[in-house]
């Protein structure tokens, strides 16, 4: 799937007893259709319903599916990241997510490469990650929400 929330969903649905088979975006809501293996259906239904809003359940050819509204989880993950990072750290994380190298980020923000590297070390520590890829993964939900407020791609061309 090539959608902006896929990275975030990986952290929401990590158990092999269920899997995301489809996603739907409509009116600021993000819905997931989840396939549940028969032998674990009852246990995981309770677990999933604790974290997400159930929209519907259905069965097709003996396979059990549930539709969940995961919008609140994505927004809460984004809020957690927003509280951890300063505005400048978020700018840098966003530019990294857009594929910018430290040198490009430094040039765009009118700071030194050393300062960019220092910000990245602070971001890594705050998020508990040790790579640029892991940082982008953790920040994906927040960056996606910010895209609705302004054009993140525009930031890369400033």
N, C-alpha and C positions, 0 to 999 in steps of 0.2 A: 504494500500500500504506500502510495506517495502522498501522505497528507501531513499537515504540520503537527498534529497531535500524536502521531505514531510513536515517537520517541517517548513521550510522556506515558502513553498507554502501556508501553512495555513494563513500566514500573508499577502500574496499577493492576495488571493481570499477569502475574508471574507463575501461577500454578499450572501444571500440565494437565490438571483434571478439567480445566475449562480453557476456552480460547476465543478470542475475538474473531468473528467470521465476517463482520461488516460494520461499517460506521456510517452514521447519518448526521449531517449538520443542518439544523433548521432553526431560524429565529433565535440565535444566541444559545442554542442548546446543542449538546453533543451526545448522541445516543450510540450505544454499542449493542450489537446483537452478539450474544455469547452462546457458544455451544457447550453444553455440560455433558460429560460422560455419564452414562446411566448409573453406574455403580457408586458414583459420588454425588449424584444430583441433590439429595436432601441436605447433606452436610454443607455443600457449597452454596446452595440457595440461601441458607441462613446467613452464611458469611458475606455473600455478595450484597444481600439486602441490608446488612448493617452499615455498609459504606456507600451504597448507591440507591437511587430511587428506581424501583421497578415500574416499568411502563406496561409490559405485557409478557406473557409466557405462551409458547406454542410448541407443538410437536409435529415433525415432518418425517415420515417413513421411520418411525420409532426413535428418532433423534430428538432430544429435548433442547429447546432454545429459550433464552430469556432476553428481553430488551431492557436495557438499563439507561437511565439518564446519568451520565458521568460528569456533567458540567460542573457541579459543585466541587467535585474532587479536583478537577483540573484548576478551577479558580482558587481553591484552597492551597494547592501546591504552588501556584503562582504567587499568592499572597505571602506564603512562607518565604519564598525566595526574595520577594520585594522587601520584606522586613529585614532580611539578612544583609542585603547589598545596598551600598550607597548609590546615588544617581550616577556618579562617574564609573563605579564598578559595573553597573548595569549597562552603561554605554559601551564599555570595553567588552563585556561578555557578548553583547549584541553584535558588535563588529567582528568578534572572533567567530560567532555563529554564521556570519555572512561570508566567512572565508578570508578575512583580512589577516595579514601577517603583522607581527609587532611593529615592524617598520612603517607599514601603511597606517596602522592605528595611531602611532605616534605623530605621523605627519598630519593626519586628519584632525586630531585633537590638540595639536600644537603643544605636545609634551615630548619628553625624550623617550627613547626605546627602553632605557633603564626604568623609567617611571611606569611604563606599560608593564614591564616584567614584574615590577614590585606590586602593582595592582593585581596582576594575575596570581601571584603567590598569595596575596591576601584573599582573593576570591576563592582559590583552591582550598585554603584553610577554612574559610567560613562555610563552604559547601561540603567539605570533607571529601574532596576529589583530588586526583593527582595528575590529571591530563586535561588538555583543551577539549577533547572529545567528551569526557565525562562532565566537564563544566557545561558544555552546550546541552548535553542530555538533561542535566538537572535544571537548566534555565529555559528549556524549550516551551514549557507551559506559559511562563511569564512573557517570553518574547512573542509568542503567538497572540496573547491577549493584547500586548502593546501594538501589534500590527493593526488591530482594529481601531486604535486611537490615532495612529499616524503611520506613514509609509516607512517601514524599517529599511527598505531598500534605498530610500532617499538618504538615510543616514550614511550609507556606504559611499555616497557620491559627494558628500559635503566637503 
